[in-house]
Amino acid sequence: MSAEKTKSDANQSSDRSSENTKRQFDNAVLEPVRAYGVLTTDYFEKLFSVQFDSVRAFADKNLAQSRSWLEVKDSDSFRQVIEQQQQAVRELSEQMKEDADRIQALSQDYLKETQQLTSESMQSGSKQLEENMQKGKAQVESHFQKGKEEMSDAQQKSQRQADNSKKSASTSDK
C-alpha cells in the first residue's frame, strides 16, 4: 500500500512539475516570441503600406506628366507642361519627405516597442528565475528535513532493536 501511495504521489508530483515547466516555457519563450512576431508583422505591414502608397503616388504623377507631354501642340502648351512638371517635382519632393518622416516615426515606434518588450521579457525571466530558486531552495530544505527525520526514525528504530536484543540476551542469560 505504501509503495503504491508513493508511486501515485510521485506521478502527481511529476505531472505538476511538467505542467509548471510547460507554463514557465510558455511565459519565458513562447509569449515573448509571439509578441515580437506580432510587433514585427505590424511594423512591416505599415512600412509596406507607406512604401506602396509612395510608389503609387510617384507612378501616378509620372504617368500624368507623360500624358501632359502628349498634349503639347504649341509654345504655350509647352510652357504649361514645363510649369506642371516643376510643380510635380516639388510635390514629389514634399511627398518623399513626408514618407521618410512617416517611415522614421514607424521605425522609432518599432524600436521603442521592441525595447519595451525585451525589458518586460527580461523582468519576467528574472522573476521566474527568482521564483525557481526559491522553490528549489524550499525543496532542498524539505528533502533535507525529511531525510533528517527518516534518519532519526531509523536511529530510534535501531536503538529500540538494540535495546530489545539486550533485553532478550539478558533474559536468556538468567
N, C-alpha and C positions, 0 to 999 in steps of 0.2 A: 504494500500500500504506500509506504513511504517513498519507494523508488518511483512509482507512478506519479505521485504528487510532485516530486522533484522534477521529473521529466515534463510534466504539464506546466509547472512554474517556469521551467527553462524555455519551453516553447512559447509561452505567453511573453516572457521577457524578450525573447528573440524577435517575436512579432512586433512588440512595442519598439524595440531598438531599430528594426528595419523600417518601420513607419516613420520613426523620428529621423532616421538618416535620410529617407526619401524627402521628407518635409524640409530638412536642412539643405539638401541638394537643390530642391526647387527654389527655396528662398535665396540661396547663395549663388546659384548658377543660372538656372532657367529663367527666373523672373527678370534679373538684370539683362540677360541676353535678349529676351523677348522685348523688354522696354527699349533697349538700344536698337533693335530691329525696327520697331515701330517709329522711333525717333528718326532713324536714318531714312526709312522709306518715305516718311512725311517730308523730310528735308528735300530728297531728290525729286519727289513729286512737285513740290513748289518750285524748285530750281528749274526743272524741265519746263514747267508751265511758263516761267518768266522767259526762258530761252526760246521756247516755241512762239510765244507772243512777240518777242523781239524779231525773230526771223520772219514771222508773218507780216509784221509792220514794215520791215525792210523790203520784203518781196513786193508787197502791195505798192509801196512808194516807187520802187524801181519799175514796176510794170506800168504804173500811172505815168511816170516820166517817159518811158518808151512810147506809150500811146500818144503823149503830147507831142513828141518829135514827129510823129506821123501826120500831125495836123499843120505843120509848118508849110506856109504857102507864100509868105512874103516877109519883108523885114520886120513888120510889126508883130506878126505871129512868132517870128524867130526871137525877137526881144522878149515877148511874153513867156516863151518856153524857157529862155535863159533865166528870167526872174523866178519862174516857178521852180526851176532846178535849184537855184540858190536857196530859195525858201525850203525846198525839200531837204537839202543838205543841212540847213540849220535845224529843221525839225528832227531829222535822223540823229544829229549830234545830241540834241536835247534828250531824245528817246534813249540813246545809248547811255547817256549819263544817268538818267532815271533808272534804267535797267541795271546798271552797275551798282547804283545805290541800293536797289532792292536786293540784288544778289549779295552785296556786302552785309545788309541787315539780316538776311536769311542765314548767312554763314555765321554771323555773330550770335544770333539766337541759337543756332545749332550747337555752336561751341559752348555757349553758356549752359544749355540744357544737358549736353554731354558731360560737362564738368560736374554739374549738379547730380546727374545720375551716377557718375563714378564716385562722387563723395558719399552719396547715400549708400551705394553698394559697399564701399569700404567701411562705413559706420556699421552697417548691418553685419558684415563679415566679422568685424572686430567684436561686436556684441555677441554674435553667435560663438565665436572662439572663447570669449569670456564665460559664456554660459556652459559651454562644453568643458572648459577647465574646471568650473565649479562642480559640475555633475561628476566629472572624473574624480575629483578630489573627494566628493561625498561617497562615491562608490568605493574608492580605495579605503577610506576610513571605515565604511560599513563592513567591507570584507575583512579588514584588519580586526575590527571589533568582533565580528563573527568568528574569525579564526582564533582569536584570543579566548572567546567564550568556549569554543569547542575544545581548545587545548586545556582550559581549566576543567571542563567537564570530564575530559579524558583522564586528567591527573587525579581528579576526585574518584573517578571510577576505578582507576588503577590502585589508588590508595585504599579504597574500600576492599578491593580484591586482595590486596596485600594483607590488610587487617584480618579479613576473613580467613586467609591462608594461615596467618599466625594463630588465629583462634583455633582453627582446625588442628594445626600442628600441636598446640599446647594441650588441647583436649585429648588428642590421641596419645600424647606422652604420659598422661595420667593414668 
